[in-house]
Amino acid sequence: MIHIRILRYCAIAILLLMIMPIRAQENKGDRLLGTYRVVEPETKEDSKVKIFKTADGKYKGQVIWLAKPTMKDGTPKRDILNPDSKKRNTPGDQIVLMWGFTYDAEKDMWVDGEIYDPCHGKTYKCRLNFESPTKLKVRGYIGVPALGKSMYWIKID
């Protein structure tokens, strides 16, 4: 009777040890979640982007704040260069900038996503990786990453 209990406890312990690495990888990927301060290198547009996880387990980012939410004439900034005419009336502080990212634990980066540049109305392939606990390297590219352009986002929460 005691031997059966010991075997049962050992089996449970082994199952838990097998599950823990899987959960650790999921949690490591979730360190991407949060709010980032983003300064667009060309225009110096200052914004905040919130990255969250979608129902399908992928990562997506949306603008949630603009330092200058209005144009010089006082009208709200809109996504006027979006190639999808249905999205051109989207307020600047609600633009979905990135989507489709999955975490690659082997490379310790988020891959297979896309990033939208509202300043030019263009969408690029993209990958993400942390260079420090708060410094996210965002690499947009066409074709191969080596031919792309990087910018850095600072995690603020």
Helices and strands as residue ranges (DSSP letters): H 2-29, G 30-32, E 34-39, E 46-53, E 59-66, G 85-87, G 92-94, E 96-104, E 109-117, E 122-130, E 135-141, G 145-147, E 149-155
